Amino acid sequence: MQNATKAIFANLQSSFQDVQADQGLGSLGEWPNRGSHNCYVLNMTVTDNATFKEAQAAGGQEHDAVSIQFGYQLVEDPDRAEPLEWRGAPFTIPQNPSAIQHEGSQIRARIEMQRLKGHIKTLLSREPGDLSSDMEEISAMLSGDQSVVAVVDCRYNERGGRTYKTEFLQSLIGG
């Protein structure tokens, strides 16, 4: 390899270290097969500077949003020495849902909120009440000493040549 090429690679090193390897598994990386799996719920990442984008048919307007994503690990994975760890589908919840104009985008925002509420209900084993308090309780639960194990239903939806992955927490096994 020529020195000029080596210099280019050296300059790119910082950017190279910051990215995740893409092996064609989609933006969420590798997931378990579709269906229900016993999984450790490892963590919850919350980003409060996300963007909810309305459909292009509505002009593609952008709204401030919060993004929530859970991390999981299969309890048993006969295909690997170390069970698969994976990131769930992110919830992108607009901070002001009433500002969304496009009906399809309103439906998408409502579906995201319903799925999040389902995760909360399963993890807390009760009907959700105050969103902020419930999220704090889940954050404390996931950062505690006790493992949180749930049945996670992995769903794959094929549309327009793309595969969309979504997970639903079905029941809490331990935590």
DRENZAGU-219298 format. One record per residue: residue in three letters; x, y, z of N, C-alpha, C in turn. Coordinates in nm, 3 decimals, padded with zeros to 5 digits, always signed. Layout:
<pts>
+------+---------+---------+---------+---------+----------+---------+---------+---------+---------+
| rest |  n_east | n_north |    n_up | ca_east | ca_north |   ca_up |  c_east | c_north |    c_up |
+------+---------+---------+---------+---------+----------+---------+---------+---------+---------+
|  ALA |       X |       Y |       Z |       X |        Y |       Z |       X |       Y |       Z |
...
+------+---------+---------+---------+---------+----------+---------+---------+---------+---------+
</pts>
This chain:
<pts>
+------+---------+---------+---------+---------+----------+---------+---------+---------+---------+
| rest |  n_east | n_north |    n_up | ca_east | ca_north |   ca_up |  c_east | c_north |    c_up |
+------+---------+---------+---------+---------+----------+---------+---------+---------+---------+
|  MET | +00.085 | -00.118 | +00.000 | +00.000 |  +00.000 | +00.000 | +00.089 | +00.124 | +00.000 |
|  GLN | +00.051 | +00.223 | -00.076 | +00.130 |  +00.345 | -00.086 | +00.116 | +00.432 | +00.038 |
|  ASN | +00.217 | +00.512 | +00.065 | +00.217 |  +00.599 | +00.183 | +00.100 | +00.697 | +00.181 |
|  ALA | +00.065 | +00.748 | +00.063 | -00.047 |  +00.843 | +00.053 | -00.177 | +00.776 | +00.097 |
|  THR | -00.195 | +00.650 | +00.057 | -00.314 |  +00.575 | +00.096 | -00.313 | +00.550 | +00.247 |
|  LYS | -00.198 | +00.515 | +00.301 | -00.186 |  +00.494 | +00.445 | -00.220 | +00.622 | +00.522 |
|  ALA | -00.178 | +00.737 | +00.469 | -00.207 |  +00.865 | +00.534 | -00.357 | +00.894 | +00.533 |
|  ILE | -00.423 | +00.861 | +00.423 | -00.568 |  +00.880 | +00.415 | -00.637 | +00.795 | +00.520 |
|  PHE | -00.597 | +00.669 | +00.529 | -00.656 |  +00.580 | +00.630 | -00.629 | +00.631 | +00.771 |
|  ALA | -00.510 | +00.681 | +00.797 | -00.477 |  +00.734 | +00.929 | -00.567 | +00.852 | +00.964 |
|  ASN | -00.596 | +00.938 | +00.864 | -00.684 |  +01.053 | +00.888 | -00.828 | +01.010 | +00.914 |
|  LEU | -00.868 | +00.897 | +00.859 | -01.004 |  +00.847 | +00.876 | -01.023 | +00.766 | +01.004 |
|  GLN | -00.917 | +00.735 | +01.074 | -00.923 |  +00.644 | +01.188 | -01.027 | +00.684 | +01.293 |
|  SER | -01.032 | +00.813 | +01.328 | -01.126 |  +00.858 | +01.429 | -01.270 | +00.832 | +01.385 |
|  SER | -01.303 | +00.867 | +01.263 | -01.439 |  +00.842 | +01.210 | -01.467 | +00.693 | +01.203 |
|  PHE | -01.366 | +00.617 | +01.164 | -01.380 |  +00.472 | +01.150 | -01.416 | +00.409 | +01.284 |
|  GLN | -01.353 | +00.455 | +01.391 | -01.378 |  +00.399 | +01.524 | -01.517 | +00.432 | +01.574 |
|  ASP | -01.578 | +00.541 | +01.527 | -01.706 |  +00.587 | +01.576 | -01.826 | +00.516 | +01.512 |
|  VAL | -01.805 | +00.442 | +01.404 | -01.918 |  +00.379 | +01.336 | -01.929 | +00.231 | +01.374 |
|  GLN | -02.052 | +00.177 | +01.357 | -02.077 |  +00.035 | +01.379 | -02.056 | -00.040 | +01.249 |
|  ALA | -02.010 | -00.162 | +01.256 | -01.993 |  -00.245 | +01.137 | -02.131 | -00.278 | +01.079 |
|  ASP | -02.145 | -00.267 | +00.947 | -02.271 |  -00.298 | +00.879 | -02.247 | -00.420 | +00.792 |
|  GLN | -02.316 | -00.528 | +00.824 | -02.302 |  -00.651 | +00.747 | -02.432 | -00.684 | +00.675 |
|  GLY | -02.508 | -00.577 | +00.640 | -02.631 |  -00.597 | +00.566 | -02.745 | -00.650 | +00.650 |
|  LEU | -02.737 | -00.633 | +00.780 | -02.839 |  -00.686 | +00.871 | -02.948 | -00.583 | +00.900 |
|  GLY | -02.940 | -00.465 | +00.838 | -03.036 |  -00.359 | +00.864 | -02.985 | -00.266 | +00.972 |
|  SER | -03.053 | -00.155 | +00.988 | -03.006 |  -00.053 | +01.081 | -03.010 | -00.099 | +01.227 |
|  LEU | -03.088 | -00.200 | +01.256 | -03.097 |  -00.249 | +01.394 | -02.999 | -00.363 | +01.422 |
|  GLY | -02.925 | -00.406 | +01.319 | -02.831 |  -00.516 | +01.339 | -02.902 | -00.650 | +01.342 |
|  GLU | -02.831 | -00.750 | +01.387 | -02.886 |  -00.885 | +01.390 | -02.990 | -00.898 | +01.500 |
|  TRP | -03.098 | -00.968 | +01.467 | -03.207 |  -00.995 | +01.560 | -03.229 | -01.145 | +01.567 |
|  PRO | -03.299 | -01.191 | +01.672 | -03.338 |  -01.333 | +01.676 | -03.439 | -01.361 | +01.565 |
|  ASN | -03.466 | -01.488 | +01.541 | -03.569 |  -01.525 | +01.445 | -03.703 | -01.469 | +01.491 |
|  ARG | -03.796 | -01.453 | +01.396 | -03.929 |  -01.405 | +01.436 | -03.990 | -01.504 | +01.533 |
|  GLY | -04.073 | -01.452 | +01.621 | -04.137 |  -01.536 | +01.722 | -04.100 | -01.491 | +01.863 |
|  SER | -04.144 | -01.568 | +01.960 | -04.123 |  -01.533 | +02.101 | -03.995 | -01.593 | +02.156 |
|  HIS | -03.924 | -01.513 | +02.236 | -03.796 |  -01.553 | +02.294 | -03.786 | -01.503 | +02.437 |
|  ASN | -03.731 | -01.585 | +02.525 | -03.699 |  -01.540 | +02.661 | -03.572 | -01.457 | +02.652 |
|  CYS | -03.580 | -01.333 | +02.700 | -03.466 |  -01.241 | +02.688 | -03.442 | -01.164 | +02.817 |
|  TYR | -03.313 | -01.138 | +02.843 | -03.278 |  -01.042 | +02.946 | -03.304 | -00.904 | +02.886 |
|  VAL | -03.370 | -00.817 | +02.963 | -03.384 |  -00.678 | +02.922 | -03.265 | -00.608 | +02.986 |
|  LEU | -03.168 | -00.570 | +02.905 | -03.040 |  -00.520 | +02.957 | -03.042 | -00.372 | +02.991 |
|  ASN | -03.107 | -00.293 | +02.908 | -03.100 |  -00.149 | +02.928 | -03.208 | -00.077 | +02.851 |
|  MET | -03.217 | +00.052 | +02.878 | -03.307 |  +00.140 | +02.806 | -03.231 | +00.268 | +02.779 |
|  THR | -03.225 | +00.308 | +02.653 | -03.158 |  +00.432 | +02.614 | -03.264 | +00.534 | +02.578 |
|  VAL | -03.254 | +00.653 | +02.637 | -03.349 |  +00.760 | +02.609 | -03.271 | +00.879 | +02.554 |
|  THR | -03.315 | +00.929 | +02.438 | -03.253 |  +01.045 | +02.375 | -03.361 | +01.150 | +02.358 |
|  ASP | -03.341 | +01.267 | +02.419 | -03.447 |  +01.368 | +02.415 | -03.433 | +01.469 | +02.302 |
|  ASN | -03.334 | +01.452 | +02.215 | -03.317 |  +01.546 | +02.103 | -03.337 | +01.475 | +01.969 |
|  ALA | -03.432 | +01.383 | +01.964 | -03.461 |  +01.309 | +01.842 | -03.558 | +01.390 | +01.754 |
|  THR | -03.584 | +01.337 | +01.635 | -03.675 |  +01.402 | +01.541 | -03.778 | +01.303 | +01.491 |
|  PHE | -03.905 | +01.343 | +01.495 | -04.015 |  +01.266 | +01.437 | -04.045 | +01.331 | +01.303 |
|  LYS | -04.037 | +01.253 | +01.196 | -04.059 |  +01.307 | +01.062 | -04.196 | +01.264 | +01.011 |
|  GLU | -04.274 | +01.362 | +00.968 | -04.403 |  +01.331 | +00.908 | -04.379 | +01.273 | +00.769 |
|  ALA | -04.479 | +01.207 | +00.716 | -04.470 |  +01.146 | +00.584 | -04.438 | +01.253 | +00.479 |
|  GLN | -04.369 | +01.211 | +00.374 | -04.336 |  +01.302 | +00.264 | -04.462 | +01.361 | +00.203 |
|  ALA | -04.572 | +01.286 | +00.203 | -04.698 |  +01.334 | +00.148 | -04.748 | +01.458 | +00.223 |
|  ALA | -04.703 | +01.474 | +00.346 | -04.742 |  +01.590 | +00.426 | -04.633 | +01.696 | +00.427 |
|  GLY | -04.537 | +01.682 | +00.338 | -04.429 |  +01.779 | +00.332 | -04.307 | +01.740 | +00.412 |
|  GLY | -04.310 | +01.625 | +00.477 | -04.195 |  +01.576 | +00.552 | -04.156 | +01.663 | +00.669 |
|  GLN | -04.254 | +01.730 | +00.729 | -04.226 |  +01.818 | +00.841 | -04.161 | +01.743 | +00.957 |
|  GLU | -04.070 | +01.810 | +01.026 | -03.999 |  +01.749 | +01.138 | -04.046 | +01.809 | +01.270 |
|  HIS | -04.055 | +01.724 | +01.372 | -04.099 |  +01.766 | +01.505 | -04.000 | +01.715 | +01.609 |
|  ASP | -03.979 | +01.794 | +01.714 | -03.895 |  +01.749 | +01.825 | -03.957 | +01.624 | +01.885 |
|  ALA | -03.870 | +01.530 | +01.921 | -03.919 |  +01.401 | +01.971 | -03.823 | +01.346 | +02.075 |
|  VAL | -03.870 | +01.244 | +02.144 | -03.786 |  +01.165 | +02.233 | -03.777 | +01.026 | +02.172 |
|  SER | -03.659 | +00.967 | +02.178 | -03.638 |  +00.832 | +02.125 | -03.602 | +00.740 | +02.242 |
|  ILE | -03.668 | +00.625 | +02.246 | -03.644 |  +00.525 | +02.351 | -03.613 | +00.394 | +02.283 |
|  GLN | -03.508 | +00.326 | +02.330 | -03.471 |  +00.198 | +02.270 | -03.423 | +00.105 | +02.381 |
|  PHE | -03.470 | -00.019 | +02.376 | -03.432 |  -00.120 | +02.475 | -03.326 | -00.212 | +02.416 |
|  GLY | -03.239 | -00.262 | +02.504 | -03.138 |  -00.360 | +02.466 | -03.172 | -00.494 | +02.529 |
|  TYR | -03.147 | -00.602 | +02.456 | -03.184 |  -00.736 | +02.500 | -03.070 | -00.835 | +02.480 |
|  GLN | -03.079 | -00.947 | +02.548 | -02.992 |  -01.062 | +02.523 | -03.076 | -01.188 | +02.539 |
|  LEU | -03.061 | -01.278 | +02.442 | -03.133 |  -01.405 | +02.452 | -03.087 | -01.480 | +02.578 |
|  VAL | -03.179 | -01.541 | +02.650 | -03.144 |  -01.621 | +02.767 | -03.071 | -01.746 | +02.722 |
|  GLU | -03.123 | -01.810 | +02.618 | -03.059 |  -01.930 | +02.562 | -03.040 | -01.908 | +02.413 |
|  ASP | -02.922 | -01.941 | +02.364 | -02.892 |  -01.926 | +02.222 | -02.804 | -02.043 | +02.181 |
|  PRO | -02.865 | -02.153 | +02.135 | -02.788 |  -02.272 | +02.101 | -02.693 | -02.253 | +01.983 |
|  ASP | -02.711 | -02.144 | +01.907 | -02.627 |  -02.120 | +01.790 | -02.496 | -02.049 | +01.821 |
|  ARG | -02.480 | -02.000 | +01.946 | -02.361 |  -01.921 | +01.980 | -02.307 | -01.960 | +02.117 |
|  ALA | -02.179 | -01.938 | +02.135 | -02.119 |  -01.957 | +02.268 | -02.168 | -01.847 | +02.362 |
|  GLU | -02.176 | -01.724 | +02.311 | -02.227 |  -01.610 | +02.387 | -02.361 | -01.570 | +02.326 |
|  PRO | -02.472 | -01.577 | +02.401 | -02.604 |  -01.548 | +02.344 | -02.612 | -01.410 | +02.278 |
|  LEU | -02.692 | -01.402 | +02.174 | -02.708 |  -01.281 | +02.094 | -02.758 | -01.165 | +02.179 |
|  GLU | -02.688 | -01.051 | +02.168 | -02.734 |  -00.924 | +02.223 | -02.784 | -00.842 | +02.107 |
|  TRP | -02.897 | -00.770 | +02.127 | -02.953 |  -00.694 | +02.017 | -03.030 | -00.573 | +02.068 |
|  ARG | -03.046 | -00.475 | +01.980 | -03.119 |  -00.353 | +02.011 | -03.259 | -00.363 | +01.953 |
|  GLY | -03.358 | -00.330 | +02.033 | -03.495 |  -00.331 | +01.985 | -03.522 | -00.214 | +01.891 |
|  ALA | -03.637 | -00.214 | +01.830 | -03.677 |  -00.104 | +01.742 | -03.698 | +00.021 | +01.827 |
|  PRO | -03.643 | +00.134 | +01.785 | -03.661 |  +00.256 | +01.865 | -03.805 | +00.306 | +01.859 |
|  PHE | -03.848 | +00.363 | +01.970 | -03.976 |  +00.434 | +01.977 | -03.940 | +00.581 | +01.951 |
|  THR | -03.999 | +00.644 | +01.854 | -03.978 |  +00.787 | +01.832 | -04.111 | +00.856 | +01.858 |
|  ILE | -04.117 | +00.924 | +01.972 | -04.242 |  +00.983 | +02.021 | -04.232 | +01.135 | +02.007 |
|  PRO | -04.319 | +01.198 | +01.927 | -04.314 |  +01.344 | +01.915 | -04.345 | +01.410 | +02.050 |
|  GLN | -04.270 | +01.517 | +02.081 | -04.291 |  +01.586 | +02.208 | -04.425 | +01.659 | +02.212 |
|  ASN | -04.478 | +01.694 | +02.095 | -04.607 |  +01.761 | +02.086 | -04.692 | +01.691 | +01.980 |
|  PRO | -04.754 | +01.579 | +02.014 | -04.829 |  +01.502 | +01.914 | -04.939 | +01.582 | +01.845 |
|  SER | -04.996 | +01.682 | +01.912 | -05.105 |  +01.759 | +01.851 | -05.056 | +01.847 | +01.736 |
|  ALA | -04.926 | +01.866 | +01.722 | -04.871 |  +01.947 | +01.613 | -04.861 | +01.869 | +01.482 |
|  ILE | -04.881 | +01.738 | +01.488 | -04.870 |  +01.655 | +01.368 | -04.998 | +01.671 | +01.285 |
|  GLN | -04.981 | +01.704 | +01.158 | -05.095 |  +01.734 | +01.072 | -05.141 | +01.615 | +00.988 |
|  HIS | -05.046 | +01.536 | +00.941 | -05.078 |  +01.427 | +00.848 | -05.140 | +01.310 | +00.924 |
|  GLU | -05.255 | +01.263 | +00.875 | -05.328 |  +01.156 | +00.946 | -05.244 | +01.029 | +00.962 |
|  GLY | -05.175 | +00.987 | +00.857 | -05.091 |  +00.868 | +00.865 | -04.980 | +00.883 | +00.967 |
|  SER | -04.922 | +01.004 | +00.976 | -04.817 |  +01.030 | +01.075 | -04.874 | +01.031 | +01.216 |
|  GLN | -04.998 | +01.081 | +01.231 | -05.066 |  +01.078 | +01.362 | -05.085 | +00.933 | +01.407 |
|  ILE | -05.126 | +00.848 | +01.313 | -05.147 |  +00.706 | +01.344 | -05.015 | +00.641 | +01.384 |
|  ARG | -04.908 | +00.671 | +01.310 | -04.776 |  +00.615 | +01.342 | -04.732 | +00.657 | +01.482 |
|  ALA | -04.752 | +00.785 | +01.516 | -04.714 |  +00.834 | +01.650 | -04.795 | +00.763 | +01.758 |
|  ARG | -04.925 | +00.741 | +01.732 | -05.010 |  +00.673 | +01.830 | -04.968 | +00.527 | +01.847 |
|  ILE | -04.933 | +00.461 | +01.737 | -04.887 |  +00.322 | +01.744 | -04.759 | +00.312 | +01.826 |
|  GLU | -04.666 | +00.407 | +01.807 | -04.541 |  +00.408 | +01.884 | -04.571 | +00.424 | +02.034 |
|  MET | -04.663 | +00.515 | +02.066 | -04.699 |  +00.538 | +02.206 | -04.765 | +00.414 | +02.266 |
|  GLN | -04.851 | +00.347 | +02.189 | -04.917 |  +00.227 | +02.237 | -04.815 | +00.115 | +02.263 |
|  ARG | -04.718 | +00.102 | +02.173 | -04.615 |  -00.002 | +02.192 | -04.531 | +00.028 | +02.316 |
|  LEU | -04.495 | +00.156 | +02.334 | -04.420 |  +00.195 | +02.453 | -04.501 | +00.166 | +02.579 |
|  LYS | -04.630 | +00.198 | +02.576 | -04.714 |  +00.173 | +02.693 | -04.722 | +00.023 | +02.721 |
|  GLY | -04.721 | -00.059 | +02.615 | -04.719 |  -00.203 | +02.634 | -04.591 | -00.250 | +02.701 |
|  HIS | -04.477 | -00.194 | +02.661 | -04.350 |  -00.228 | +02.726 | -04.355 | -00.191 | +02.874 |
|  ILE | -04.404 | -00.070 | +02.902 | -04.410 |  -00.024 | +03.041 | -04.501 | -00.115 | +03.124 |
|  LYS | -04.619 | -00.147 | +03.070 | -04.714 |  -00.234 | +03.141 | -04.652 | -00.369 | +03.172 |
|  THR | -04.582 | -00.427 | +03.076 | -04.520 |  -00.557 | +03.098 | -04.409 | -00.549 | +03.201 |
|  LEU | -04.321 | -00.451 | +03.187 | -04.206 |  -00.442 | +03.279 | -04.249 | -00.412 | +03.421 |
|  LEU | -04.353 | -00.330 | +03.440 | -04.395 |  -00.293 | +03.575 | -04.504 | -00.386 | +03.630 |
|  SER | -04.554 | -00.476 | +03.546 | -04.661 |  -00.570 | +03.587 | -04.782 | -00.499 | +03.644 |
|  ARG | -04.815 | -00.385 | +03.583 | -04.933 |  -00.309 | +03.625 | -04.968 | -00.210 | +03.514 |
|  GLU | -05.085 | -00.151 | +03.527 | -05.124 |  -00.047 | +03.431 | -05.033 | +00.074 | +03.451 |
|  PRO | -04.980 | +00.128 | +03.342 | -04.898 |  +00.249 | +03.354 | -04.980 | +00.367 | +03.405 |
|  GLY | -04.914 | +00.454 | +03.480 | -04.981 |  +00.573 | +03.532 | -04.913 | +00.697 | +03.478 |
|  ASP | -04.822 | +00.753 | +03.557 | -04.749 |  +00.872 | +03.518 | -04.627 | +00.831 | +03.435 |
|  LEU | -04.621 | +00.877 | +03.309 | -04.516 |  +00.834 | +03.217 | -04.377 | +00.861 | +03.272 |
|  SER | -04.354 | +00.981 | +03.324 | -04.221 |  +01.016 | +03.374 | -04.180 | +00.927 | +03.491 |
|  SER | -04.271 | +00.909 | +03.586 | -04.240 |  +00.823 | +03.703 | -04.218 | +00.678 | +03.660 |
|  ASP | -04.302 | +00.631 | +03.569 | -04.288 |  +00.493 | +03.523 | -04.155 | +00.471 | +03.452 |
|  MET | -04.114 | +00.568 | +03.370 | -03.986 |  +00.554 | +03.299 | -03.869 | +00.556 | +03.398 |
|  GLU | -03.880 | +00.638 | +03.501 | -03.776 |  +00.639 | +03.604 | -03.770 | +00.506 | +03.677 |
|  GLU | -03.886 | +00.448 | +03.706 | -03.892 |  +00.319 | +03.774 | -03.828 | +00.210 | +03.687 |
|  ILE | -03.856 | +00.212 | +03.557 | -03.796 |  +00.113 | +03.467 | -03.645 | +00.133 | +03.457 |
|  SER | -03.602 | +00.258 | +03.449 | -03.459 |  +00.287 | +03.445 | -03.388 | +00.232 | +03.568 |
|  ALA | -03.447 | +00.254 | +03.685 | -03.390 |  +00.201 | +03.810 | -03.391 | +00.049 | +03.811 |
|  MET | -03.500 | -00.010 | +03.762 | -03.512 |  -00.156 | +03.756 | -03.401 | -00.216 | +03.671 |
|  LEU | -03.376 | -00.154 | +03.555 | -03.277 |  -00.209 | +03.461 | -03.133 | -00.182 | +03.505 |
|  SER | -03.113 | -00.086 | +03.593 | -02.977 |  -00.059 | +03.641 | -02.951 | -00.125 | +03.776 |
|  GLY | -03.049 | -00.200 | +03.826 | -03.035 |  -00.268 | +03.955 | -02.956 | -00.397 | +03.945 |
|  ASP | -02.946 | -00.467 | +04.057 | -02.867 |  -00.590 | +04.066 | -02.941 | -00.712 | +04.012 |
|  GLN | -03.073 | -00.705 | +04.009 | -03.153 |  -00.821 | +03.969 | -03.175 | -00.821 | +03.818 |
|  SER | -03.160 | -00.937 | +03.756 | -03.184 |  -00.951 | +03.612 | -03.333 | -00.936 | +03.582 |
|  VAL | -03.362 | -00.870 | +03.472 | -03.499 |  -00.856 | +03.425 | -03.513 | -00.945 | +03.302 |
|  VAL | -03.605 | -01.040 | +03.308 | -03.626 |  -01.136 | +03.199 | -03.770 | -01.126 | +03.153 |
|  ALA | -03.787 | -01.117 | +03.021 | -03.922 |  -01.105 | +02.965 | -03.933 | -01.190 | +02.839 |
|  VAL | -04.056 | -01.224 | +02.805 | -04.083 |  -01.289 | +02.677 | -04.096 | -01.176 | +02.574 |
|  VAL | -04.008 | -01.179 | +02.473 | -04.007 |  -01.077 | +02.369 | -04.053 | -01.140 | +02.238 |
|  ASP | -04.157 | -01.081 | +02.180 | -04.211 |  -01.129 | +02.052 | -04.149 | -01.044 | +01.941 |
|  CYS | -04.067 | -01.106 | +01.858 | -04.001 |  -01.038 | +01.746 | -04.087 | -01.054 | +01.622 |
|  ARG | -04.125 | -00.941 | +01.564 | -04.210 |  -00.943 | +01.445 | -04.137 | -00.877 | +01.328 |
|  TYR | -04.156 | -00.937 | +01.212 | -04.094 |  -00.889 | +01.089 | -04.204 | -00.859 | +00.989 |
|  ASN | -04.205 | -00.738 | +00.936 | -04.307 |  -00.698 | +00.840 | -04.238 | -00.657 | +00.710 |
|  GLU | -04.271 | -00.723 | +00.603 | -04.209 |  -00.695 | +00.473 | -04.300 | -00.601 | +00.395 |
|  ARG | -04.245 | -00.486 | +00.354 | -04.318 |  -00.388 | +00.273 | -04.222 | -00.320 | +00.177 |
|  GLY | -04.260 | -00.319 | +00.051 | -04.181 |  -00.247 | -00.048 | -04.036 | -00.291 | -00.057 |
|  GLY | -04.013 | -00.421 | -00.043 | -03.876 |  -00.471 | -00.052 | -03.792 | -00.449 | +00.073 |
|  ARG | -03.850 | -00.395 | +00.179 | -03.778 |  -00.373 | +00.304 | -03.840 | -00.457 | +00.414 |
|  THR | -03.759 | -00.492 | +00.513 | -03.808 |  -00.566 | +00.628 | -03.804 | -00.473 | +00.749 |
|  TYR | -03.920 | -00.453 | +00.811 | -03.932 |  -00.371 | +00.930 | -03.941 | -00.463 | +01.051 |
|  LYS | -03.856 | -00.437 | +01.151 | -03.852 |  -00.521 | +01.270 | -03.916 | -00.446 | +01.386 |
|  THR | -03.998 | -00.516 | +01.462 | -04.063 |  -00.459 | +01.580 | -04.068 | -00.567 | +01.687 |
|  GLU | -04.048 | -00.524 | +01.812 | -04.060 |  -00.620 | +01.922 | -04.166 | -00.573 | +02.020 |
|  PHE | -04.230 | -00.671 | +02.081 | -04.331 |  -00.645 | +02.183 | -04.297 | -00.728 | +02.305 |
|  LEU | -04.304 | -00.668 | +02.423 | -04.283 |  -00.743 | +02.547 | -04.416 | -00.809 | +02.582 |
|  GLN | -04.417 | -00.941 | +02.586 | -04.540 |  -01.017 | +02.609 | -04.567 | -01.042 | +02.757 |
|  SER | -04.463 | -01.078 | +02.831 | -04.482 |  -01.104 | +02.974 | -04.348 | -01.094 | +03.045 |
|  LEU | -04.356 | -01.064 | +03.172 | -04.237 |  -01.054 | +03.256 | -04.215 | -01.190 | +03.323 |
|  ILE | -04.096 | -01.247 | +03.308 | -04.065 |  -01.376 | +03.369 | -04.000 | -01.354 | +03.505 |
|  GLY | -03.913 | -01.255 | +03.512 | -03.845 |  -01.225 | +03.639 | -03.788 | -01.086 | +03.638 |
|  GLY | -03.785 | -01.023 | +03.753 | -03.729 |  -00.888 | +03.762 | -03.787 | -00.821 | +03.877 |
+------+---------+---------+---------+---------+----------+---------+---------+---------+---------+
</pts>
